[in-house]
Amino acid sequence: MTLQQIESFAAGAWIAPGEGARLIRSAVTGAPMAEAGNDALDVAAMLDHARSRGGPALRAMSFHDRARMIKALAIEIGKHKQALYDISFATGATQKDHLIDIDGGIGTMFVFASKGRRELPDGHVYLDGDVEQLSRNGTFLGQHICTPMQGVAVHINAFNFPVWGMLEKLAPTLLAGVPAIVKPATASCYVTEACVRIMLQSGLLPDGALQLVSGGLGDMLGRLSCQDVVSFTGSAWTANKLRSAPHIIENSIRFVSEQDSLNASILGPDAEPGTPEFDLFVKEVHREMTTKAGQKCTAIRRIIAPEAQVPALIEAISARLAKTTIGDPALESTRMGALVSASQKRDVLEQAAVIGREAERVFGDPESFSVEGADAEAGAFVPPMLFHCADPDSAERVHDTEAFGPVSTIMGYRDIGHAVELANKGMGSLVASVITHDPAAAREIALGTAAFHGRLYFNNRDSMKESTGHGSPLPHMVHGGPGRAGGGEEMGGIRGVMHYMQRTAVQGSPDILTAIGGNWVPGAKELEAPAHPFTRKFGELVIGETIHSPSRQITLADIEQFAEFTGDTFYAHMDEDAAAANPFFPGRVAHGYLLLSFAAGLFVEPNPGPVLANTGLDGLRFMKPVSAGDSIKVRLTVKKKTGRNEEYGEVRWHVTLTNQEDELVAEYELLTMNAH
């Protein structure tokens, strides 16, 4: 049988396996199928290629350019999904497992592409927070900015999700403007290699933006600098070994880690047999035990339920597990496939035996179970195993030993406080789920467990039809956890992009901050527009363009007419004595929304033009009341421009209203869509 040669992509070239290559066997048949690895890989050249070519090319692109690139990559991978499905069966994964890995990875890229366009500027600098006033007169200000790290991101990924595990790291890395070197786990690297080939052959990526190591990294981590990032997924033992290396510590190299996790699922005290919550809980536990044969970092390892419900739960979960067909993952009838390798099978059985010292196995016998369409001995098959720990308070191994397979332990709690205590014994987990219809119970559990968990997932009859499941990390939300889980945070929307950027405090004048950040800062130079800005297309407008309106006097008749027209007869506008008694008002005052309406009338250009729509108003504040007889005038400045598509872009205008004494009356930001 000819072995598939799983290549690396290094410094612009595909490199075949060589000295030090490892044999890869099918998880289903145990037969040799591929080899990967090359000890002669020139890692120094790879790092230089990323830093000298990939990094500059990505940083030259705007956030929106990179977001569009990520979307295009997702579309391209989607065209080749079936090919990725076909080769993924050899990892032991079923068709449903492929959807989580491959479709989930593609979906994650789409989310980051969308968030990049909506939440990041169409520029090169991300502004983190508002401008800080550092001086009395506003001539010296502060602003936090984020810019791409000028190194390379080394992604060390786990075997269980060869596509999603790569793409959920790669999307925020590329969006940040940092090149990546991807090192998948050898056991399933052939799937990752196929996905990388799809992306590289698309021609969408700049040279040096993406490289692949199929096999070992050699001394690459020892060659990293303070501008580089390591993002790791795997065991706590390996993570601690890598991050504690002297070179990593001495150079303060960023190390993002997602590792072991004794995730828990808590059945609420209200969820008795016969309730929708009880049935939902059984379904969730079964799914998390059997999906990917339990090889998920978010799988439920500890089942925490009211003591009175433990017997019923054991019976219900066991009945559902008994109906789970184990076998060749390519068969339509198979509901659970194999573990990824024979070595992983040995590890799971060893860890299950450790758990068995403190808990009784109540379902699943690794010495006697059926496998459809495959040989249980030749393939890496194990049955789902459910344990019952009768004394979880004195037990230790059930709270610190993770059998990374279809293994879970059920234990009883006396009250909510006890459930919280048991959940926290995991000493840091990626996720805990709570199935309850009682908001008070949910709140108590959340306050007690949040500090120990990266994500809390609540579900019940109200949300069950649309919920994504205990074990589904979403790109919008943080994926990571404290303590044993590694202390890292991946994804979480734009939060995940920040791992690959440096936050820097910038101090200076309004003009300096405007130039650096690309947003007009109050106090910066105002540019005289050659024509009314509402008559100028998106591309013609310049940051800082400003118009000053004439004044308009506010009369008592204006206030009364506005009150009658809108129905807003609040006493501050209509009752002189009551208004005067209010410490904020000198007497009757104009409606705030009357002032906004008059402001629009002062700066608007009535004729048809490139302004297509007013889409919003942000940050409105009223600083000083306006009484009848006062006057207002408006300053309108182009603060920020964000391209949206080929037809139009978003313009953010800074608007101030001042009175006859030049005192600030109101301030806000107006959003419009302007044609190109």
N, C-alpha and C positions, 0 to 999 in steps of 0.2 A: 504493500500500500504506500502510495506517495504521500509524504507529509507536506502539509501546507506550510509555506514559508512566511511567517508573520514578520513583516519588515518594520524598521523604524524610519522616520522621516527626519533627517538631521542636516542642518545647514543647506537646505534646498535640494537634498538628494535622498532617494530611497535606499536604505542599507539593509541587506539581507542578513539573516541570522548567521552568527559565526561562532568563534570560540566562546564557551560558556553558555551556549544556547540550552534552553530547558524544553523538555518534552511536554506537550499538552495532550491530555486524554479526553475523550468524550465523557461527559458526565452521565450519559445514558447507557453507553455500552462498555465504557472503560477502555476502548480501543485507542491506540495512538492516532492522533489526527493532525497535529501541527507541532512546530517548534518555533521558539522565539528567544531573542536575546543575543547580544553581541558585546563581549567585554572590551572590544577594541573601538567602541563608539567614541568619537571625538567630542566629549562633552564641553570642552573649552571652546571649540568652534561653534557648537550649538548656542552657547550662551552669548558669544560674540555676535553671532548671526541675529539673534533676537534683539540684542541691545543696539546694534549698529544699523540694522535694516528694519526689523519689524517695529520696534519702538518708535523711531522717528516717523515712519510712514503712518502709524496709527495716530500719533499725537498731532500730525498735520491735518487729520480729519476732525471735523467738529463732532460733538456728541450726537447730533442728528445724523450725520453721515455714517457714524458707526452703528447707530440704531437701525438705519436702513440696511446696512450690510448684514446685520444679525438677522433681520427679518428675511432677507433674500437667502441667507444660508438655511434658515428653517424651512423655507419653501423648497429649496433644493433637496434637503434631506428627506422631506416628505415625499418627493417623487420616487425615492428609492426605498421606501419603508419595507416593501415586501422582501427585498433582498436581505435586509437586516433581520426581518422576522425569521427567514429561512435558516440563516446561519446561527441564530440565537437558540434554536432548539437544542443544540449540542451542549449548551450551558446547563441544561436541565429545566429550563423555563418553559412554561406553557404559553399558548397564544394570549391569554389574558395577562400573563406576566409581561409579554412583549409590549402590550399596550401601555403598561405602567412605565416601562423603561424607555422605549423608543418614542411612542406618541407623547409620553410625559415629558421627555427631553425636548422634543420639538415645541410642545406647548409652552415650556419654560422659556425658550428662546423668543417666542412670540410675545410673551408678557414683558420680558426685559426690553425688547425692541419698542413696544408700545409705551412703556414707562419712560424709556429714554427720550422719546419724542415729546411726551406730555409733561415730564417732570424735570428734565434737564434742559439747559439753554442750547440754542443753536450756535454754540461757540466752543471755547476751549477751557473756560474757567467756571467752576461751579461755586456759587456763593452759598455759604453755610450760615444761615441766620441773618438777622438784620444788622444794619450799620450801627456801631456803638458810638455814642457821643462822648468824646474824650476831652473836650474843652468847652469852656463857657460859651464862646461865640461860634462854635461849629467849624472852625478852621482846621482842626486836628481831629481826625476820626479814625475809627478802627473797623475792620471787616475781616471775617474769616473766609478764606478761599480754599478750594480743593483742586489740586492739579494731579495729573497722572504720575505715578512712580516712574522713574527713568531706568527701570531694570526689566526683569522678566519674572513672570509668575510660574512657579513649578507646581503642577497639580499632581498629587499622588492619590490615585483613586482606588476604590475597593472593587472586588470582583462581582458584587451582586447586581450592580446597575452599570454595565459597560457603556451605555449611551447616555442615559439621564445623568449618571454620576459625573460624566465629562461635561455635558452641556450646561448643567446647573452652575458649574464653576466658570466655564468658558464664556458664557453670555455676559455676566457682569465684568469679567476681566477685559474682554474686548471693548465693552461699552466704556470702561474707564480709560481705554487707550493704552493698554499694556499687553505685550505679546505673551504667549503661553507655551510652555513645554509640558505636554501631557504624558503622564506615566500611568497607564492602566495596570491593574493586577494581571499577572501573567496568565492565570487560569482562564480568563475570558477576554484577553487582549485582542483576539482575532475579530471580535465584534467591533471593538473600538477602532481598530485599524481600518475596517471597512467604512466606518462612518467618517473617519478623518480623510480617507481617500475621496469620498464624495465631496467633502468641503473643499479640499485642495483642488480637485479637478474642476470645480465650478469656476475657478478664476476670480472669485469674489474677495479673497483674502490678500492683503499685501504680502509681499515676500518677507518671510521671517516672523509673521504674526502667529503662526501655529506650527509646532513641531511635535513629534511623537517618539517616545521611547518605549519600544516593545521589549521588555526585559528589565534588567537592572540599570540604575542611574549611575553606577560607578561612583566617582568622587565629585559629582556635580554639586551636591549640597555644600561641600567644602570650598567651592569656588564662588559662592554667592556673596553679594554685597548688601549694604544697608538699603539699597534701592530695590531689592528683590523681595519676593513674597513666596512662602511655601504654604500651600493649602492641602491639608492631609485628611483623608478619610480611611479609617481602619481601626485596628486594635489599640487599646490604651498602651499596651506594652511597647508597640512599635512607635506610637506617637511620642511617648516619653523618651524613648531612646533617641529619636531624631531631634526633638526640640531641645534636649539637654546637651547636644553636641557643643563643645567649646566654641567652635566657629560660629554657630547660630547665636549663642548667647553673647559672645564678645562683640558681634556686629549688630546686635539688636535687630536681627532679621525677623520680619513679621512671620508668625507661624499660626495659621488658622487651622484648628483641629476639630474634627467631628469623629467621635470614637464610641467605645462601649456604652451601652445604655440599658439599664434594667427598667424599661418603661412599664408603667402600671395602668390598669383600667379599673375604675372604681364604679361599682353598682350602687346607686343612691339608695338610701333607706326606704324611699317611697316606691322603689321598683320591685314589686312583688310578682311572683308568677301569675301570668294572666294579663299583666299590663303590657302596653306597647314597649315600654322601656326595658322590661325583662327580656322580651323576645329580641329587641334590637341589640341588647348587650351580648346575647348568645351569638347572634349573627356577626357582630364586630369581632368577638374573640375568635370565632372559627375562621373568619377571613384573614385575620392577622397571623394566625398560626399556620395557615396553608398557602397563602400567596407567596410566591417565590420560595416555596418550601420553608417559610419562616426566616429566610435570609434577608431580612430587612432591618436596618438600624432602628426603625421606628416600631417594630413588631411588639405586640403585647407579651411581656415576659412574666408579669405578675398580675394575677386576677384578684382583686380585693373586693369582697362582697360581705353584706351583713351575715353574721354567723348563722342566722336562721335560714338563709337562702342558699347556703353552700351545698347541701345535699341535692337540692333541685337543680342548681346550676351544673354540678358535676354530671347529673343525669342528662340534662338538656344538651350540654356541650359534647358529651360523649356520643350521644345519639347522632348529632350532626357530623361529628368526625367520622363515625362509623360509615356514613354514606359517601365519604370522600374517596373517589377513585384515584389510586396512586398508579402511575405508569409512565410509559413513553409520552413525553410532553407533546409530541406531534399528533397524537391521537385526539380526536374531538371529544372522546369520552373522559379523558384524563382531567382531573381537577387539581392534582398536585404532582409536580414532577420531581426531579432528583436534586440533591445538593450539587454544588458546582464541581466537586472533585472527591476522590477517595480520601484525600487527607482531610478535607473538611468534614467528611462523614465520620472519620475517626475522632476528630476534635469534638463534634457535637455529641457523640456517644460518650466520650470521656467526661464532658461537662454535665451531661444528663446524669451520669453515675454519681457525680459530686452532689448534685441537687438531690439525688435519691437517698443520700445519707440523712437528710433532714425532712424529706417528704416522701409520701407513698405514691407510687405510680398507679393511677386509677384508670388510665386508658393508654393503649399503644404498647406493643411488645416488639422491640427491634429484632427479636429472635424468631418472630412468627407474624408475618404480614404478607399480603398479596400485592403483586405488581403486575399490571396489565401491559402486555406487549414488550416487556423487557425483562432482563435477568436481575433480580434484586441483589444478588451477590456481585455480579460484574459491574453494575452501575452504582452510582452514589446515592442509593435510595435509603431512606429511613421513614418510619411511620410517624404521624403526629403523636406526641406524648404529652399527656396531661398529668400533672402531679398535684397532690393535696398536702399542704403543710398545716398540720393541726396546731402547731405552736409557733406562729410567726414572730412572736416577741423574742424568744430565745434563739431562734434560728439566725444563722449568719449567711450561709452559702446561698440560700434562695434570694438574698438581697444583694449579693456581690458576684454571683457567677452567671455569666450569660452563655447559654448554649445557643449558638447562632444557627438555629434551625427551627423546626416545627415543635418547639418545646415551651410549655407555659405552666406556671404553678398557681393554683388557687388557694386563697387563705381567707379566713373570716375576720371581721372587725366587730367590736362591741358598740361603738358609737362613731360619730363623725371625727371627733378628735383622734380616736384610735386609727381610723382610716387614713387620716393625714399623716400620722406618725409612721404608719407602715409604708405609705407612698414615698415619704422622704428618706426611708432607710436605703433607698437606691443611691443616695448621696450624689444626686445630679443626673437628670435624665433628659432626653430629647423631648419627650412628650408624655403626658398623662391624660387619660380621657376619663370623663365623668358622665355617666348615663343617668340622668335624673330629670324629673319634671318639676322639681321643687327649687325655685330661684334662691330661697334662703339657704338651702343645703349647698347649692352651687357656689354661692358667695363665700360661705364658711370654708369650703374646700379650696377655693381659689386663693383666699387670703392666707391659708395655711400652707399651701403647696407651691405657690408661684415662684418663690425664691429658689426652689430646687429643680425647676423645670423650664425648658426653653419654650415650650408650647403647652397650653391647656386646651383640650378639645372637649366641648360640651355638646351633647346631643340628646334629643328626646323626640316625642311624637310630633312636635311642631316643626322641627328642622330636619328630620330624618330623610325626607324625600329629596332634599337638595344638598345635604351635607356630603363632604368629600371623603370622610372616613378617618378613623384614628391614625392610620399609618400613611397618610398622604401629605407630605410636605408640599406647600404651595409656594410658588415664586414670590407672591405678594407678602408672605409672612416669614418671619425669622425661622431658620432651621439650624438648631444648635442647642446647647444646654450647658449648664455649669458643672463643676466637679468632674465626676467620672465621665460625663459626656464630652469633655474636652475643653469647655470654656469658650468655644467659638460660636460664631453666628454667620451662617451662609444665607444667601438669598435675602428675603425681607425687603424686596423691592430695591430702591436706590441705596438702602443701607448696605446691601451686599456689594455694591459698586465701590463704596468707600474703603473697603479693605485694600483696594489697589490704587488709592489716591492718598496724597499727603495733605492734611489740613494745616494751613499756615495762617497765622495772624498777620494781617497787613495793616500798617498804620501810616497815615499821611493826610494830605489835604483832600477836599472833595474832588478836585480835578484829577489827582493821582488815583484815587479809588475808582473814579469813573473810567479812567483809561484802562486800569488793570481788570476790573470786573466786567466792563462792557455794559453796565447799567448806570444811568444818570443818577448821581447822588445830590440831594438838595444842598445848595451852596456852591455847586460846580458851575463852570461857565455856561451861560445860556447863549445859544446860537440863534441869530435872527433868521427866521425862515424866509426864503425868497418869495413864498406865497403862503396862503393859509394852509396849514398842514393837512387839513381834511381834503384838500384838492390834490395832494401829492400821493403817488403810489407807494406801496410798501418799500420797494427798493430805493426810492428817492429820498425817503425820510432819513434823517441823521439823528443819532442819539444826542440829546441836548437841545434840539430845535424847540423854540419857545415862542408863544404869543402871550401878550398881556391884553386883557379886554378893557373896554371902558367901564366906568362905574354905573351902577344902577341903585337908585334910592328905594328903600323898602317903606311902603306906606301902611297905615292902619287899614286902609281899604284893601290892600293886597292880602293882609293877614286874614281879614274877615271873609273875603271872597274865597280864599283857599280853603278856609274852614267850612264854609257852606258847600263848596263844590265837592270836597273829599269826605265830609262828615267827621273830620278830625277836629272836635271841639274841646280838646283837652284844656283844662282850666288855665294852664300857663299861657295859652294863646288868647283866651277869651275873657278871663276874669282878672281885672287889674289888682284887686285887693288880695286874692288868693295867690296870684303869681308873685306879688311883692313879698308875701309871707314866706315864700320859698327862698332859702339862702342862696340858691344858684341863679336866681333871676332878679333883675332890677324892677320888674313889672311885666306887663304883657310882652311876649317876644314872638318873633317869627318862627313858624314851623321849620324844622331842619330840612324837611323834604321840599318845602317851598324854596329855600335857599338853593338846593341842588337843582331844582327846576329852572330857577332864574340863572343859575350858573351855566347850565346847558344852553340856555338862550343867549348868553353872552359870548360863548365860544363856538357855537355850532356854525357850520357852513351849510346853508339850506339847499344848495343846488346838488343835483346828482354828481357823484364823483367816486373815487376809489374806496371810500368807507362803505363797506357792505352791511355791517351790522354792529350794534353795541351789544356785547356779549357778557358784560359783567361789571361789577364795581367792588373793589376790595379795599379793606383797611379804612373804612370811613370813620372819622372822628370829628366831633364838634367840640371846639375849644372855647369859644366865647359866644354868648348869646347876642342876637341881633334884634334891636328894638325898632319900632316905627321911627322913621327919620334917619336911621343909619343907612349907609351905602355899602355895597359889596362890589368887588372886582375879582377877576379870575386870572390865574397864571396857569397855562397848559403847556406841559413839557413832554417831549418824547423820552420816556424812561428806558424802555426795553423793546426789542423786536425779536419775534420768534417765528421762523418759517413753519408753516403747517403743511402746505402742499404746493402744487404747481400753480394754483389759481390765487391763493391768498395766504397772508401771514397775520399773526397776532401782534398788535401794537399795544403796549402798556403805557398809558399816559399818566404822569404825575400832575395832580390838580390841587391847587390851593385857592381858598377864598379868603380874602382879607377885607377889613372894613376901612372906613375913611381915615383911620389912624394908622393904617398899615399893620394892624394887629391880626394875627391868624385867627380866622373864624372857623374854618373847616378844612380838612385835608382828606384826600382819597386817591385811589388809582382806578382809572377808567380803562376798560378793555374793549378794543374794537378789532374787527377783522377787515383788513385792507387788501384790496386787489393788487397783484403784482403789476 
